């Protein structure tokens, strides 16, 4: 209603030039049809194919040829002030005659107090008109409109097939909620696809809807999306993190929580010890999609583009809520922060911190980092993240679980191995190094045509020098720093 009131106010005030950027032309027409109830004016539409025709009621002989000059002259000559919706008209304003005609209409030179509305996906005006134009953002469809779209597409399918469409009521309400953030045409295309996929609407359509929605919102390619996160919930070596997430799951998913919803966590740790898996486990614990933002893809050589990329990426993430936003290796995007990058890192940090503090959408942030000393202090203070977890080298118990997990993944029966002995032999190894030892054993025994046994795995471990040995001082310094400052993830 606020949007319609704003448009009606502009029309009643005889605002001469309004610009609306949208691809949903039908929504613009419907909005102005409702505006007529508050501001009674003739409503006209112009397109290059049909010319100028009246919309509020049929009037024989009221069509003006599609020619831009003839259209503007007809508007200028009209005695009764009206609303003129001109679709994709702005390219004609490159011509001096059309530009002059529209300026005279806008400046009321021998013209009634018309309201001219330029509509297009992207409307770029000449400088002579930009200062005279009022740009109005068109709100996206709300839940009521989206529900109407779903009902309309279901009815169309039923008319075409001559039978009722099976619809799960609760699933339909969930689908409508997850269509929020899409334009009317995009929402209609997705609903139609879901219906025609299997001739029904049910809970099984939600993953496909979320994937399609993500593809529409992520045209820039800055985000990576994964919906099926349930399998990540059981990750070895992060028991304390999993318990922390489980205690907050209900509040995070509650539309009207009694407590403050959780904001996010920062995961520090030794390289290869499973920070990425822990981030995925967080999404699995909440049971929501995972969206990954790579800071490296944000940076652009042109002034202001990096900040714009971040704004667009975060706006897209909010439209996918509830979800988990995983910012991988966050220090690489925020570490420099000096004058050598023209202050881009500082501006990116400032916008990110503001968004983290003020966002209303259910977006849980998981940031991972290897070099804590490169992170700015503003990011680490309490309030930015709910907690800072440290993902350490796996314990003996966790290493047993890691061996079992990777052996199963490669169709090897963990029962055929002495896992506690392998865990003892891999003291100081990260999860990634254990996995690579299993891969090496598979290669070692491939020539014999037999699967690896206990001896092959022991040999592979003995041939590996883990990072805790290669970079002993650096790894130990990180572990010492985290011991008194972070919460262990396991």
N, C-alpha and C positions, 0 to 999 in steps of 0.2 A: 504494500500500500504506500509506503514511503516513496518508492520509485515513481509510482503513478502520480502521487501528490506533487512531487518535484516537477514532473513533466507538465502537469496541469498548471502549476504556478508559472512556469516559463511561458506557456501559451497565453495565459491570462495577462501576463506582463508584456505581451507582444514582443518577446525576445526575437530579434530578426533572423539570427543564424545559429542553428544548433547542429552539432556534429556528434553522431553516434557510430562508434566502431564496433561492428559485430558481423557475424556471418548468418545470424538468425533473423532474416528479414521478416518472416511471418510474425515473430515475437514483437518486432517493432510496430508492425501494423496493428496487432492486437492491443498493444499498450496504448496507442493513440486512439483506437476505437473506444477504450475505456476513458481516455482523457476527455472525449467529447461530452461525457456526462457532466463534467465540471466546467468545461470551457467550450461552449457551443460554437463551433467553427466548421465550415466546409473542409473535408479531408480529401486531399488529392494525392495520387501516387504517380511518379514518372519512372519508366524504365526505357532503355534504348530500344527494346523490342515492341513495346505497346504504346509508347508515348505517354501523354498526360491524361489520366482518367480519374473521375471522382469515385471515392470509395464509400462514403457514408450513405449514399443512396444512388440508385441508377438514374441517370439523366441522359436521355438520347441526344446524341450530337455533341457531347461534351469532351470528346477525345481530341487532343492536339497531337499533331505529328511528332515523331520521336526526335526531330531536329532540336538540338540544344538551344540554338538561338531563338527558334519559334516558341519553344517552351518558356524561356525566360521572358520573352516579350509578352506572352499570354499572362504570365504571373504579374508582370509589371502593369499590365493594362487592366487587371481585375479590380473592380471597385470594392467588392466585398472581401474583407480580410479573411485569409484562410490558412490552413496548415498544408504545406507541400512537402511530401516525402520524396526525395530525389535519390534513387538507388544507383550507386556507381556513377555518379555524375561528375565527381571531382576531376577525372582526367580532362574533361572539356574546359576546365578553368585554366588550362595552359594557354588557351587562345585569348588574345586581347579583347575581342568583342564580347565573348561570354563572361570574362572576368569583369569587364566594365558594366555589363548588364546586371550581373548579380550584385555588384557593389552598389549600384543605384537602387536596387530593390532593398538591400540591407540598410542603406542610409536614408530610405524613405524619400527618394527623389522621384516625384510624380508617381508614387506607389502607395497602396494601402499598407497598413501595419501587418504585413504577412509574417508568418513564421516558416522559414525554409529550413528543412532538416536534411542534411547530407548524410547518407547512410552507406557504409562500405566496410569491408574487412579491415582496411587501413586507409584512412583518409588523410592525405597530405595536402595542405592548403598553401596557396601562394601567401607570401608575407603580408600582402595588402589585405587579405581576409582573415588571417590567423588572429590578429588583434581584435577582430570584430566577432569572432566565433565563441560560442559557449559549448565546450565539450562535456557530454553527459555519458558517464559509464552506464552500460545496460546491465543490470543485475542478472545473474544466472537463475534458471528456474528453481523455485523452492520445492519443498516436499509435495505440496498439493499439486503443483503443475506436473511434477515428475510422475506422481501417481496417476494423473490423468493421461499422460503419455503411455504408461504401461497398460492402462485399461483400454486405451484406444487401439494399441497394437494387438492386444489380445482379442478385442472385438473384430478387428480386421481379419485376423487369422481364422476366427470362428466362421465368419461370413464366407471366406474363401474355401474352407474345408467342410463346412456344413455340420460341424460337431463342436461340442464344448472343449475349451482348452483346459487341461488339468493344471490347476494352480494351487500351490501350497501357500496358504494365506500368510503364515509367519515368514516364509522365505521371500514372498513378494514384498512384504514390508521391509525386510532386510535389503533386498535388491534396490528398492526405491531410495533407502537411506544412503546406499553406496553409489547411487547415481549423482548425488549432490556434488557440485563442482563442474559438471559438464553442461555444455550448451544444449538447447532443445534438439537440434538436428543430431548431435553426437549421441545423446541419450536415446533418441528414437532408433538410430542405427544399431546400437548395442542391444537394446531390448528386442528388436526385430530378429537380430542374429541369434539371441538366446532362445527365442520362441521357435524359430525355424530349425534350430539344431536338432531338437528331439521332440518337438510338438508338445512341450510342457514347460512350466516354470517351477523350479524347486531349489532346494538348498545346494544341489550339485552345480547350479549355474553360477554361484558366487565366485569361485576361482576364475572362471572365464571372464566374468564381468570385471573383476579387479585387474586382470591382465590387459584387457582391452582398454580400460580406463587409464592404466599406467601408460600404455603406448600413446594414447591421445595427449596426455599431459606432459609427456617426456619427449616432445619433438626436438628439443635441443640435444638429447642424448647425454645429459650430464648425470643421470641417475641410472642405477641398476636395480632391478626389482626381482624379488623372489617371494611368491605367495606361500608355497607349500613348505612351511617352516616347522611343522610339528615334529618331524624327524630329528630336528636339532636339539630337542629338549634334553635328551640324554647324552651329554658330553662328559667324558671322563676328566676329572681333575678340577672341576669348578663347583663342587658341592655347596659351598657357602654362598656363592653367587646365585645358584639355582634356588636355594632356600630363601634368599633375599627377594628374588623375583616372585616366588610363589606367594609370599606374604603380601605382596602389593598387587597381585594380578586382579583381584576382585575390584579394588579401588580404581585401578587404571581403566578397566573395562566398563565401570559403572557410569551411565550417562549423567547421573547426579550424585557424585560421591560425597560422603560425609566428611572425608579427610582430604587434604591437599593431594592431588594426583602426583605420582612420582614423575620426576623430570628426566633423569638420566644418570648414567654412570660413566666414569672414565676408567678404561682398562690399561694399566701399565704392565710391562712384563718383559721377560727375556725373549729374544727372537726365537720363533719356532715353537713356543710353548702353548699355543692355542688361543691367542687373543681373538683371532678371527672366528674361530669356532665358538668361543665364549659369546661373541656378539650375536652369532646366529642362534646360540642357545637361548639368549635373552628373548629374541623374537619367538622362538619355539615355546618358551615358558609362558609368554603372554598369549600365544596362539594368534598372533597377528602377522601381517606381511612385513617383510624386511626390505628396506630401501637403502641402498649403499650410495654414498656421495664420495667421489674421488676428487680431492681438492686439486689434483694436478690438471684435471680437465676444465676447471673453472678459469684458469688464468689465460688472459688474452693480451696481445701486445697493444691493443688500442685503448686509449684513455676511457675509463669508466665501464668498459665491457666486462671486466672481471666482477665488479660489484653487481652489475646487472645480471650476470649469469647466476650469482649466488642468490639474489632476490628471487629470480624466476624458479630456481631449483627448490628453494625453501617453500615458495608459494605452492608449487606442485606437490610437495611432500604433505603440506597441510590438507590438501584436497584428498589425499589418500588415507587420512587418519580414520580409525586408530591404526598406528603402525609404529615400527621401530626404525629410526634413522641411524644408520651406521656410518660414521665418518672415519674412514680408515687412514691411519698414519697422519693424524691431525697436525703433528708438529711440522710436517713438510709444507703445509699451506700457511702456517702462522708463525713459523720460527724466525724468519728474517726480520720483519718488523722494523727495519731501519730505513735509511734514505736511499740505499742502493736500488730499491725497487720502486722508487717514486712514491713511497707511502702506501702502496696498494695493500700490503699485508696488514698495516695498521687499520685501514678502512674496512678490509674484510673482517678483521677481528672485531672491530667496533660494531659492525652490522650483525655479526653472528652472536655476540654477547647480548645485544639488544633483543634480537629475536628469541634467544634462549630465555630471557627474563620475561618477555611480554607475550609469548605465543599462547593462544587459547586452545588450539587444536590438540587432540590426544596424540602427540608425537613424542615418543620416548627416545632420547638421544643416547647412543652408545658410541663413544669416541675411543679409538685405540691409539696408543703411542709407544714408541720404543725409547726415545730420548727425552726423558722428562726434563732435563736441564735446558732444553730448547723451547719449552713451553712458556708462554707469558704468565706471570703471576695472576693477572686478572682472570684467567681461565680456570685456575686451580682453586680459587677461594671457594669456601662453602657458599652454596646458593646457586652456583652455576651447575654443579652436579650434586646429586644426592649423596654419592659415595665414590671414593676412588679405590678400586680393587687392584691388587697386584697378582698377576698370573706368573707364578714361580715355576721353576723346574719341577716336573711331576714327582710326587712321593712314590715310594715303592708300591703302595696300593694302587695309586693312579697308573703307574707304569704297567702293572698287571692288566688293568682294564684297557689300556691303550693297545697292548699286544693282542688281547682278545678281540678288540674291535677291528684292528687292521688284518688280523688273520682271517676273521669271518668275511671281511670285505673281499678277500682274495680266495674265497671258497676253501679255506684251510680250517680244519677242526681244531680249536684251541685245546680241546681235551687231549690231543696227541702231543702236547708240549708241556714241559715243566715251566709254567709261567712265573712262579716265584723266583726260580733260578735265573730266568732271563731278566726279570726285573732287577735282581741283585747285580747281574752283569752289566746292566745299562744304567747304573747310578750316574747321575750328572747328564744324562741324555734328555733332550727335549722330545716332545711327541713327534715332531717332524723328523727328527733324527732316528727315532725308533721305526717309523714308517719306512724311511729310506733303507734302513738295515734289512727289513723284511724284503723290500724290492731287490736289494743286492743279492740276498740269499736265493731268491727266485731265479735271478739271472745265473748265479753260480751253478745251480742244479738243473738248469734248463737243458744243458747238453746231455745230461744223463737220462732225460725223460722221466725224472722222478721229482716229486714235490720236496721242498726243503724240510729237513728234520731239525732236531734240537742242535745238533752239532753245526749244521749249516748256519743257523741263526747266531750261534755263539761266535762262529768264525767271522760272520759279517759284522758283528758288534766289535770284535777285536780289531778289525781293519778300519774302524771309523774313529775319527778324532772329533768328539763333540765340541760345540762352541764354548762350553764351559771350560774346556782345556785350551782351545785355540786362543780365546780371548778371556782368559781366566781373570785378569785384573779388572777388566771392564765389566764383566758379568758380575763378579763379586761386589764391585762398587755399587752397581745398580741394586743388587739384593740387599746390601747393607743399608742403602738409602731408604729402601721401601720398608724395611723391617719395622721401623718405628713410625712410619708416616702413612702407610696404606693398610687396608683391610685385605687379608689373604683371600684369594678367590676360592681356595679349597680348604 
